[in-house]
Amino acid sequence: MMIDPWHIFTADYGTVAKPFTGFVTLLDMLIYMIFMVNVSRARTEYNVKAPHTEGPEPFLRVLRVQQNTVEQLIFHLPILWIAAFAMDDVFAASLGAIWCFSRGVYARGYYQKAKRRAKGFIIGMLVNVVLLVGAMLGVLASF
């Protein structure tokens, strides 16, 4: 008997309940991974050895982008997925894609100057508020 490694765990391997939201979640993880790599590069460039988090301002801005993104992900991912199941996959994924874009805008601005981070931050927070309201309404409508 030959074992197919792609079908070990389930006969429905490759079937995702909410594929658009799943794809956007992977994009969220990709952008976060890019920010982690940027911190690693900044540590090398500014000679900031781990576990230290103090350094010149350009290093701190790169670090804050990564830290703020993980703080946002803790809030963003649950409401993204609740909205996908309680409302609509495409609705949630569309907003999730805008949130992912907002993280790029946030990072680009913050890397240049701390005061330039606001636009990306505000876009991301507005997206999360819409997702939260949509998720709440969808869940409440389920009762």
C-alpha positions as CSV (number, residue, x, y, z in Angstrom):
1,M,0.0,0.0,0.0
2,M,1.4,3.3,-1.0
3,I,0.9,6.3,1.3
4,D,0.1,9.7,-0.4
5,P,1.6,12.3,2.0
6,W,-0.8,14.9,0.7
7,H,-3.9,13.0,1.8
8,I,-2.7,11.5,5.1
9,F,-4.8,13.7,7.4
10,T,-8.0,14.0,5.6
11,A,-9.8,12.7,2.5
12,D,-10.8,16.3,1.8
13,Y,-7.2,17.7,1.8
14,G,-7.2,21.0,-0.1
15,T,-10.7,21.9,0.9
16,V,-10.8,25.1,3.0
17,A,-14.2,26.3,4.4
18,K,-13.4,30.0,3.8
19,P,-10.7,30.1,1.1
20,F,-10.6,33.8,0.6
21,T,-10.2,34.5,4.3
22,G,-7.6,31.7,4.5
23,F,-5.6,33.3,1.6
24,V,-5.7,36.8,3.3
25,T,-4.6,35.2,6.6
26,L,-1.6,33.8,4.8
27,L,-0.9,37.3,3.4
28,D,-1.1,38.6,6.9
29,M,1.4,36.1,8.1
30,L,3.7,36.8,5.1
31,I,3.7,40.6,5.9
32,Y,4.5,39.8,9.5
33,M,7.3,37.5,8.5
34,I,8.7,40.3,6.3
35,F,8.6,42.7,9.3
36,M,10.5,40.1,11.4
37,V,13.2,39.8,8.8
38,N,13.4,43.6,8.7
39,V,14.0,43.6,12.4
40,S,16.8,41.1,12.0
41,R,18.4,43.2,9.2
42,A,18.1,46.3,11.4
43,R,19.8,44.5,14.3
44,T,22.7,43.8,12.0
45,E,22.8,47.3,10.5
46,Y,22.6,49.1,13.8
47,N,24.6,46.5,15.8
48,V,21.8,45.8,18.3
49,K,22.4,42.3,19.7
50,A,19.5,40.2,20.9
51,P,17.9,40.3,23.4
52,H,18.4,44.1,23.6
53,T,15.7,46.3,22.3
54,E,17.4,49.6,22.8
55,G,19.2,51.2,19.9
56,P,19.2,54.2,17.6
57,E,15.9,55.7,16.5
58,P,15.8,54.1,13.0
59,F,16.2,50.6,14.7
60,L,13.4,51.4,17.1
61,R,11.1,52.4,14.3
62,V,11.7,49.1,12.5
63,L,11.2,47.2,15.8
64,R,7.9,49.1,16.6
65,V,6.5,48.2,13.2
66,Q,7.0,44.5,14.0
67,Q,5.7,44.8,17.6
68,N,2.7,46.9,16.7
69,T,1.8,44.4,13.9
70,V,1.8,41.4,16.4
71,E,-0.3,43.5,18.8
72,Q,-2.8,44.2,15.9
73,L,-2.8,40.6,14.8
74,I,-4.0,39.4,18.2
75,F,-7.1,41.5,17.6
76,H,-7.4,41.3,13.9
77,L,-7.3,37.5,13.2
78,P,-10.1,36.4,15.5
79,I,-12.6,39.1,14.3
80,L,-11.5,38.4,10.7
81,W,-12.4,34.7,11.0
82,I,-15.6,35.3,13.0
83,A,-16.7,37.8,10.4
84,A,-15.9,35.2,7.7
85,F,-18.1,32.6,9.3
86,A,-20.8,34.8,10.7
87,M,-21.2,37.0,7.6
88,D,-19.4,36.3,4.4
89,D,-16.0,35.0,3.3
90,V,-15.5,37.6,0.5
91,F,-16.6,40.4,2.8
92,A,-14.2,39.4,5.5
93,A,-11.3,38.7,3.1
94,S,-11.8,42.0,1.3
95,L,-11.5,43.9,4.6
96,G,-8.6,41.7,5.6
97,A,-6.8,42.5,2.4
98,I,-7.2,46.2,3.1
99,W,-5.9,45.7,6.7
100,C,-2.8,43.9,5.2
101,F,-2.3,46.9,2.8
102,S,-2.7,49.3,5.8
103,R,0.2,47.5,7.5
104,G,2.4,48.1,4.5
105,V,1.4,51.8,4.5
106,Y,2.0,51.9,8.3
107,A,5.5,50.4,7.9
108,R,6.5,52.5,5.0
109,G,5.6,55.7,6.9
110,Y,7.0,54.6,10.2
111,Y,10.3,53.6,8.6
112,Q,10.7,57.1,7.2
113,K,9.6,59.1,10.3
114,A,7.5,58.2,13.4
115,K,4.9,60.9,12.6
116,R,4.1,59.3,9.2
117,R,2.7,56.1,10.7
118,A,-0.8,57.5,11.4
119,K,-2.4,57.0,8.0
120,G,-1.7,53.2,7.9
121,F,-2.6,52.8,11.6
122,I,-6.0,54.6,11.1
123,I,-6.9,52.6,8.0
124,G,-6.1,49.4,9.8
125,M,-8.1,50.4,12.9
126,L,-11.1,51.4,10.8
127,V,-11.0,48.0,9.0
128,N,-10.9,46.2,12.4
129,V,-13.8,48.3,13.7
130,V,-15.9,47.3,10.6
131,L,-14.9,43.7,11.0
132,L,-15.8,43.7,14.7
133,V,-19.2,45.2,14.1
134,G,-19.9,42.8,11.3
135,A,-18.7,39.8,13.3
136,M,-20.9,41.0,16.3
137,L,-24.0,41.5,14.1
138,G,-23.5,38.2,12.4
139,V,-23.1,36.3,15.7
140,L,-26.1,38.1,17.3
141,A,-28.2,37.2,14.2
142,S,-27.4,33.6,14.8
143,F,-29.3,33.4,18.1
